[in-house]
């Protein structure tokens, strides 16, 4: 398990003096990796660390279980990312939850 975007943004704003509150819903695009302002640096640090973690876990899974798929759940919208480890976290792998009856709840990356 990894803490998601919303939790990481909330913890930074509530647990650190003077940092602004951000939410995942405020972001329309990936932020610049090397931000030049505080909100951009928060978004960059949280998002790129999370993406790197997912990439690392998916690469290890692919090595250990090359024939299986991965499902990522949790988050701020309805959907689930399904696919081979090589394809994650590609946005084209986001499917509505209704397309897979074995998964339920709110989920997306």
Secondary structure, 3 states (H helix, E strand, C coil): CCCCHHHHHHHHHHHCCCCCCCCHHHCCCCCCCCCCCHHHHHHHHHHHHHHHHHHHHHHHHHHHCCCCEEEECECCCCCEEEEEHHHCCCHHHEECHHHCCCCCCCECC
